Amino acid sequence: MVKVGLGEEANKGGSKDELQFRSLCEWLHQAIQRCIQSLRHAHQCHEANCPQLSCQKMNRVMQHTKGCQHKANGDCRVCK
């Protein structure tokens, strides 16, 4: 008879694939949170020469989004 889920992997909280998946999910969650924080900062920042590189990038993204002529028909790679 084969025991399922009772080995060392069960004690660690899952198989190697499950742990990698959880790690990837956590990494994605953190990346999304950083993106949200950068966007929030850029939206509220009024410094013309803000030293944060993410602020400058997000401001360019917001400016592009506001004026993109190709967004409506789905031809813009940036907006996608």
C-alpha positions in Angstrom: 0.0 0.0 0.0 1.3 3.5 -0.9 1.1 6.3 1.6 0.2 9.6 -0.1 1.3 12.9 1.4 2.8 11.4 4.6 6.5 11.7 3.7 9.0 14.5 4.2 7.3 16.6 1.6 4.1 16.7 3.7 6.1 17.8 6.7 7.6 20.7 4.8 4.2 21.9 3.6 4.1 20.5 0.1 6.1 19.1 -2.8 9.0 20.9 -4.4 6.7 22.0 -7.2 4.2 23.4 -4.7 6.9 25.2 -2.8 8.2 26.7 -6.0 4.7 27.8 -7.0 4.2 29.4 -3.6 7.5 31.2 -3.9 6.6 32.5 -7.3 3.2 33.6 -6.1 4.9 35.5 -3.2 7.4 37.1 -5.6 4.6 38.2 -7.9 2.6 39.6 -5.0 5.6 41.6 -3.8 6.3 42.9 -7.3 2.7 44.0 -7.7 2.8 45.7 -4.3 6.0 47.6 -5.3 4.4 48.6 -8.6 1.3 50.0 -6.7 3.6 51.9 -4.2 5.5 53.4 -7.1 2.3 54.4 -8.9 0.9 55.9 -5.7 4.1 57.8 -5.1 4.3 59.1 -8.7 0.7 60.2 -8.6 1.2 62.2 -5.4 4.7 63.5 -6.1 5.1 67.1 -7.1 8.9 67.2 -7.5 10.0 67.9 -11.0 13.3 66.1 -10.5 12.3 63.4 -8.0 15.3 61.2 -7.2 13.3 58.0 -7.3 13.8 56.3 -10.6 10.4 54.5 -10.2 8.7 57.9 -9.9 10.1 59.1 -13.2 9.2 55.9 -14.9 5.6 55.8 -13.5 5.1 59.5 -14.5 6.1 58.6 -18.1 3.6 55.7 -18.0 0.8 57.9 -16.7 1.6 60.6 -19.3 1.6 58.0 -22.1 -1.7 56.5 -20.9 -3.4 59.9 -20.8 -2.5 60.7 -24.4 -2.2 57.4 -26.2 -3.9 57.5 -29.6 -3.6 53.8 -30.2 -5.1 52.5 -27.0 -8.7 52.5 -28.3 -8.0 50.0 -31.0 -5.5 47.8 -29.1 -2.4 48.6 -31.2 -0.3 50.0 -28.3 2.3 47.7 -26.8 2.7 50.0 -23.8 -1.0 50.0 -23.0 -1.3 46.3 -23.3 
